[in-house]
Each structure stands twice: as structure tokens, then as C-alpha cells.
Amino acid sequence: MWEQVQETVNFINEKINFKPEYGVILGSGLGSFTEEMNVEHSLPYDEIPNFPVSTVQGHKGALVFGTIGDKKVVAMQGRFHFYEGYSMTEVTFPVRVMKFLGVQKLVVSNASGGVNPNYKVGSIVMITDHINMTPEHPLRGKNDERFGPRFVNMSEPYSRKMIAKTTELAQQLNIEVQEGIYLGLQGPTFETLAEYKMVKILGADCVGMSTVPEVIVARHMDLETFGISVITDMGNEESIGTISHDEVLEAAKAAEPKVRSLIKELILNY
């Protein structure tokens, strides 16, 4: 994998002269964050060596480089999921590439199902911790010390400083934000009512099909990481029978302007 990462990084560096400080991974319905950027370069995934290609509706499939104020940013318009048939190595490959392009801080966003009764559809949740229940660990196999240590300290997967700063910014912007623990499952099926109950019993506030592998790999490489989730459905008797991917995208798009503002201000001020 080391050789593949270096090949991809070298290809990108030959194409563009750009060293990003921030990486942003944009989840379902949140891809238009790039409109906040002064875009300088855009590389479709299918033109980048060793990159997978996003196959999910709502994930555009391009690596976008630009600035927000004086901060250099690379944004993934669309991520990769284990349920698409990719290995965890492939799912997290772009995070490896971001690190070696120069990224020091990573912002991940997603759409998730809520089980915390204080949430509602459209709630914006800062992820404080996660529970990994995906069936393959992204660090499984021989460890390459050039990426990071064999055993990774996961006591603070999501930066407390970045959470505190975003809380402060949300108050200034008059945007309501909540905090919560995210549980990662494989997908692609939405959770059954019994599974939603399990998520709640296990101590999580929301559940989704992404983010956790990316954050594990980010922490493996010592990237400071911030996660934000939009609650697009509630896992209860009243709403579980109606959920569809189109409704998830619709709910995410409705909350998107607030999420965009928060991520933009965090990048500018942190």
C-alpha cells in the first residue's frame, strides 16, 4: 500500500502545486460544501491512480482543491463504503493520500439515523466518540510503521479542541448543535427497529455506514479529526417504515447550509 499511496500522491503533485492543511470528507447530500471554497483544481476519482470510484447516489466523485480564506483545503466529493464491495484498505485509501499531500486536520461529515430522543430529523450532531461494529478493521493485517504504530490510542478519536471551537462558533452563528456517539455498521440496509434498539442499548446516539474506518486510519496517522453528522431519520416506530435513500438526501440537503457554515467557520478559525 505504501507504494500505491506514494504513486497517487506523486501523480497529484505533478498535476497541481498545492499543499492542503485541511481535508474534508463530504457525506450523503453534503457535496456542495465545495461552493464555500475558492476552487483551484478538481480531479475526478476515475482519473486518479489507485483511487476507487464512488457508486452511491449523492456522492459526486471528485477530489477538489481550493482555499477558504487563507487555509488550503482538499475536499472529497463523495466517499467510499465497505458495502459497495471495497475492502477497508480501499475505503480509507484517500485518507492515507491526504496525509501525504500535507493534510494535518480532517473533517468528516455524514448522514445518520438518530436514536437519541433529543434529536429530530435535521439535527446537527458533533461526534464525540464512536463504536466500531463494522465487520473488518481497517488496520487489520501487517502494520507499516511508515503510516503509524501497530496499536493506536483511540481515547480521543474526535478532537475535543475542535468540538469546543465548533460549539463556540455555532453559538455565534445561532445554529443549534448537539453532541453524540456514532455507531458504525456495514450497511447497505437501513437498520431494523430491533437494530435501532440495539444501537441505543449499546450507548450510541446515532448510527450510519461510514466515517468510523476513515477516522481510525486518520488517528493511525495522527491527523486531528472532527466529525459532524446530520440526522436524516429517527429509528423509532413512527418513522422507521418510511425511510428511503431519497429522503435521507432530502433531509441532509435541508440541513446542509448550516453544516457548510459550521465547517467553513471551523476551518477559518481553528
N, C-alpha and C positions, 0 to 999 in steps of 0.2 A: 504493500500500500504506500510506503514511503516514496517509492519511485513514481507511482501514479500521481500522488499529490504534487510532487515536485514538477512533473511534466505539465500538469494542469496549471500550476502557479506560473511556471515559465512561459506557457502559452499566453496566459492573461497579461503578464508583464510585458511581453513582446508586442501585444496588441495595443495596450494602453499604458501610459505612465501615470500611475495612480496608486497611492498607498492609503487605504482606508483605516480609520481608527475604530469606527463602529460598524458592526454587522447587524443587519435586521432580517429576520425571517418572517415573512408575511403569510398568515394562515388564511383559511377559507373566508372569502368575502372582504378581505382586508388589503388586497393587492394594490389599491390606488394610493397607498401611502407615498408612492414614488412621486406623486404630484406635489408633495411638500418639498421635494428635492430639486436642486438645480442640476438636472441630469447632464452628465458629460459623455457617458458611454452606456450602451446596453448590449449585452451578449446573450443571444438565445441559448438555452441549455444544449440544444442539439448541435451547436457549433463548438462547444467546449469539450476538449478531450476528457474521457473518463467520466463525464457527468451523466447521471441518469436523466430521464425526461419525465416531467410531471404529466400524469394521465387523468387527473381529477378536475372536474368542472369547478371553476372558481380559482384555479391555480394557473396563472398565465404561462410561466416557464421561461424566465429570463433573469439574468444577473445584471442588476442596474447599479451603475456607479455615478455618484454625484456628491454635491455638498448641501449641508444645511447650515447656514451661517458660515462659520469658518471651519466646521467639522466635516471631515471626509467620511463618506458612508458608502457601503455596498449593501444592497438590498436584494433578497431572493424573492422574486415574484412567483410564489408557488414553491412548495416543499415536496419532499418525497416521503412516502409512508410504507411501513412494513407490509401492510395489507395489499399494496399494489404488486407485491411479488418481489420487491427488492430485499436484499439482505440488509442487516443493520449497518454493515460497513458502507453500503451504497447510500442508505438513508442519511447517514451522518457525514458522508464524504465532503459535502460543501462546507461544513463547519471546519473540517481539517484545512481545507483550501483557504478559507477566510483567515484563519490564524496565520498562515504563512504568507498571506498577502499583506499582513500588518495589523489585522484587527486585534484590538485589546478588550473591547466590550461588545457583548452580544445581547440584542433584544429579540425575544421570541414572542410571537403572538399566535393565538389560536381561537377557534370557536369550540365551546364545550357545553355539555349538559349539566345543569345545576341540580344538586340535591340539598343544598343549604336552604332552609325555608326563608331566610332573609334575602335570598336572591329572587330576581324575576327575569323574564326574558328581556335582554338588553342590558342587564347589569354588567359592569366592567369590574373585573376581578384581577388584582395583582397577586400573582402566585408567590406564596411564601415558602412552599415546600412541595414535594411530590412523593407519590407512592408508585413504584415501578412494578407493573404487573404485565408487562409485555413478555412474550414467550422466549425471546432471545436477547441476551445482554449485549449492548454494542461494543463492550470491551472484552468479550469472550475470545479466547484464543491467545496466541503468543503476544506478549506485550512488547512494543517497540519504544524503548526509553527515549527516543528522539521526539516522540509525541508527548509522553508523560509517564508517570510512575505506574507500576503494576497495580497498587492499591490506592484508590483515590478517596480523599477525605470529602464526604458529602454532607458535612454538618451544616454547610451554608451554600446549598446549590444556587439559591437566588439571593443576590446581593442585598443585604439589609440597608446599606447606604443608598442604593438606587431606589429601593422601595420607599425609604424615608423621604428622599428627594421628590419622588413622584407624588407622594401624599401631599407634600407641601405645594407642589405645582398644581395639583388637582383642586386644592382649596382656592388658590389664586384664580384658576380658570372657572371656578364654580361647577366643577364636574364631580359627580358622586362616584367614588371608587370604593370597592370593598377588598378584603383580603381573603385568601383561601388556599387550601391544599388541593392539588390537582392529582388525579389518579389516571395513569396511562394504561389503556387496554389496546389490544391488537386491532379490533375492528375487522371488516368494514361495517358490520351490522350495528345499528343503534342498540343500546342496552335494553334488555328486558326489564320489566318492573322489578323482578327479583334481583337482577344485577344492580339496578339503581339502589335498591335497599342495601345490598352488599357494600356498595361504594360508601354509603353513609355510615354503615356499621364499622367499616374499616377506618373511619376518621377523615375521609376526604369530603370536600365541599363541591367538587365538580369533576367531570370525567371526560376524557377525549382520547383521540387515536394518534397523537403526535407529541412533539415537544420534549418528552422525557428522554428519549435517546439522544437528541441534539444537545440537551443540557448536560447529560452525563459526559459526552465527548468534549463539550466546551470546558467543563470543570477538569477533565483529564488534562487539558492543555492550559489550565489556569486562566481561562477567559472569565472576566467578571460578567455575570449574566443577570438579566432582568426578564421576567415573564409576565405577560398580560393576556387575559382571556375574556372573550365576550360570551355571556351565557345566551345561548340561542334556543334552548328548550329546557323545560323543567321535568325532571324524572319523577313524576307523580301520576296518580290515577287520572287526573283531569286532562293532562296534556300528552301523555305518552302515546296514545293511539293515533295521533295526527301528525307526528313529526316526519319530515322528509328533508332531503338534502337541499331542495329549493327553498324550503322555509328556513333552514339554517343559514343559507346565503343571504336571504332577505333580512333576517334578524341581525346578522353581522354587518350588513351594509348600513342598516339604520343606526347602529352604534359607531360606525366607522369614523365619522367626523371627530367625535370625542377621542377615540383611540389615537387617531392621527395627530391630534393636537397634543395629547399627552406624550407620545413618543417623540414628536418633534421638539417639544419643550425640554424633555429629559436630555435629549442629545445636545441641545443648545446650552443647557445649564449645568450639566454634570461632567 
